[in-house]
């Protein structure tokens, strides 16, 4: 399943099911096949996503520091750590900010 977020303020944002579900759960929405984020809910949704991004970054930094402390000599790493929430959330945050500015809703599955 794909989540296709739509707004009159921006182009569509399309996400695979696991990532779309994660975004919806963070903002407190039921990750069903259809839904809406009202313009009046946009500020809270933006704040929730930004807080989740900050929290994930802190957790990654703490895990990295712990790993460095336990290794006497670390082997070079490739730097490939996967895609973080920050990278996935930025397009949605941008969409929500634009929708808030124009006072329009964001829908998915419609």
C-alpha positions in Angstrom: 0.0 0.0 0.0 1.1 3.5 -0.7 0.1 6.7 1.2 -0.5 9.6 -1.1 -0.8 12.8 0.8 -2.6 15.6 -1.1 -3.1 19.3 -0.5 -4.3 22.2 -2.5 -1.2 24.1 -1.3 1.4 21.7 -2.7 2.1 18.8 -4.9 1.5 15.2 -3.7 3.8 13.4 -1.3 3.9 9.6 -1.8 5.2 7.2 0.8 5.4 3.5 1.2 3.1 1.9 3.8 5.6 1.6 6.7 6.9 5.1 6.4 3.5 6.7 5.8 2.1 4.7 8.8 5.0 6.0 11.0 4.3 9.6 10.0 0.6 9.3 10.7 1.2 7.6 14.1 3.6 10.4 15.1 1.0 13.0 14.4 -1.7 11.0 16.2 -3.7 10.0 13.2 -5.2 6.6 12.5 -3.0 5.1 9.7 -6.0 3.9 7.8 -6.4 3.9 4.0 -8.2 7.3 4.1 -7.9 10.3 6.3 -7.5 14.0 6.8 -5.3 16.4 8.7 -7.4 19.6 9.2 -5.8 23.0 8.8 -6.5 23.6 12.5 -4.4 20.5 13.4 -1.4 21.4 11.2 0.6 23.3 13.9 0.4 20.3 16.3 1.3 17.9 13.5 4.4 19.9 12.5 5.5 20.2 16.1 5.0 16.4 16.7 7.1 15.5 13.6 9.8 18.0 14.5 10.0 16.6 18.0 10.2 13.0 16.7 13.0 14.0 14.4 15.0 15.6 17.2 14.4 12.6 19.5 15.6 10.2 16.8 18.7 12.3 16.2 19.5 12.2 19.9 19.1 8.5 20.0 21.4 7.9 17.0 24.0 10.2 18.5 23.8 8.4 21.9 24.1 5.0 20.2 27.1 6.2 18.1 28.8 7.6 21.2 28.2 4.3 23.1 29.6 2.3 20.2 32.7 4.5 20.0 33.3 4.1 23.8 33.2 0.3 23.6 35.5 0.0 20.6 39.3 0.4 21.2 40.0 0.9 17.6 37.1 1.3 15.2 37.3 0.1 11.7 36.3 2.6 9.0 32.6 2.6 8.3 31.0 3.2 5.0 28.6 5.8 6.4 25.5 4.0 5.1 23.1 4.1 8.0 19.8 3.9 6.1 17.3 6.6 5.7 16.4 8.5 8.8 13.1 9.9 9.9 14.4 13.4 9.3 14.8 12.6 5.6 11.3 11.1 5.3 9.6 13.8 7.4 11.0 16.9 5.7 8.6 16.7 2.6 5.6 16.2 4.9 6.6 19.0 7.2 7.0 21.3 4.3 3.6 20.2 2.9 2.0 20.9 6.3 3.7 24.3 6.7 2.4 25.3 3.2 -1.0 24.0 4.0 -1.1 25.9 7.3 -0.1 29.1 5.5 -2.9 28.7 3.0 -5.3 27.3 5.7 -6.1 24.1 3.7 -6.4 20.5 4.7 -4.1 17.6 3.8 -5.8 14.3 2.9 -4.6 10.8 2.0 -6.4 7.9 0.2 -9.0 10.2 -1.4 
